Amino acid sequence: MTTTSTTAAAAGRAATPTPATTILGQPNQLFVLFFTEMWERFSYYGMRALLVLFLVTEASKGGWGWSRADATNLYGWYTMFVYFTPILGGYVADRLLGTRRSVLLGGFIIAAGHIALFMETVPMFYTGLGLVVLGTGLFKPNISAIVGQLYGKDNEGARDGGYTLFYMGVNAGAFFGISLCGYIGEKISWNLGFGLAGIFMILGAIQFWLSQGLFGTIGDKIDAAKKVVEEKVDDTPANVVADRLKAIFVFSFFTIFFWFAFEQAGGSMTIFAADYTDRTLVGTAGMAFKIVNTAMTLVPAAILTWLLFKLYRSTGGQYALANVSLAVAFAIIWGLCLWMLGREFAMEQSEVPATWFGVLNSFFIVVLAPMFSKMWEKHWNPSGPVKFGVGLVLLGLGFAVLSYGSAGIPQGAKTAQVSMMFLTLAYLFHTMGELCLSPVGLSYISKLAPTRLLGLMFGVWFLNSAIANKIAGSTGSYIDHISSTYSMSVFFLIFTLIPIGAGVVLMAMTPLMKKWMHGVH
């Protein structure tokens, strides 16, 4: 069996895991992965929040002056490849590197991509996008796999809670990435916004590299012979397997209808926030926003700092350098948050950054996820097709809010002053839809797929997400054409009717889907 023990020894770290210790009832290794994933999502969502705005901003303001159609098309290609490459990254980890080495290499490649974006030249810009895509392909599927490898017979009951905490790390990274990179990119300098994302990815990768002794052989490459021995014997009848695979393909197919609309968040919805939303607040409204934004920023930062302290207490001086790299990252976070909030309080009127609305999704997830979890457990737990269908309908209702809110925008107008309330409500509905579909879908794949095909089925899921992201960019590029030919309201109505229609069709398929799932609920 090929392991990373040579690398570990060379770096002066133990080749076996330290005695098992827990934080909040979870393995302490989970929190190393939590923070590593948090910084990767910080870099991804921070850069994504800026991409379209940077491209469409006129050259006199530091942008490239692209048309909205060209910018959203590039966004579609970029996000498509981000979701396509994890299929290849999983293969590389399985056959060549192991999951841990893949995560480490992916993290440093992503950081290199952000450094290239910081250079602010055309060749380096495209090089940077390519490196982020390549690094994400290695990083994204494999860090989730390591999380699963932390649990066995002794702690299987903690698995769901562990993934919930890990998902919080994803959203914490997205929250601070969009908030800080978005603010600095819009208000100060585009290249500083891109560069900031890279700084945290570097610190996150260093922290993960210095903490590898905690993992022992977890995440090492497993040779083919050992893999055969470790695979569970699956005696499920062939016809049941075939039916369940049909159900997986149906679920995966319908995710296209969800993500093609949901991913307007980084394209047409960002354009709507920048050019069609009244983001200027004065007087009492301005002060209220500053207070709310302060609470939304500092409370999560305090909670994450407390988790860092718990990790330090657990790992102690044995991994001091890893904890120092995390402490440096948090010192920068606190400094930037206090600087940003102080700068806003010093201004008589506030202009909410267009990128700020993107943080609402992460904020609503953190607030609503426990409620949805309790609802499924205690009050209403319908079958998968119904949950998926409800998620699609809720997504469509979010766009119905935007369609209604933009009804007063004149045909072909390039700017408007629509109330912030409509975007806020849209993100609320979209988040509720996401909570009905995304975690449910991943759970059903793990339940329905036979062990030998589990990786392939997750690959099918990611492939459909890649297709959806490309469609999202392509459809979003028609925002000017449709709004000038018909209206902005009609543009958002498209994203209302298609997901709702797909949701109704999927719910109507519930009897057939239940038959194919053969008792899996």
Salt bridges, closest charged atoms under 4 A:
GLU40 OE1 - ARG41 NE 2.66
GLU58 OE2 - LYS61 NZ 3.45
ASP94 OD2 - ARG95 NE 3.97
ASP94 OD1 - LYS227 NZ 2.13
GLU156 OE2 - ARG159 NE 2.70
ASP220 OD1 - ARG100 NH1 3.42
GLU230 OE2 - LYS226 NZ 2.91
ASP243 OD1 - LYS246 NZ 3.48
ASP243 OD2 - HIS518 NE2 2.75
GLU263 OE1 - ARG48 NH1 2.70
ASP275 OD2 - ARG68 NH2 2.81
ASP480 OD1 - ARG68 NH1 2.69
ASP480 OD1 - LYS414 NZ 3.53
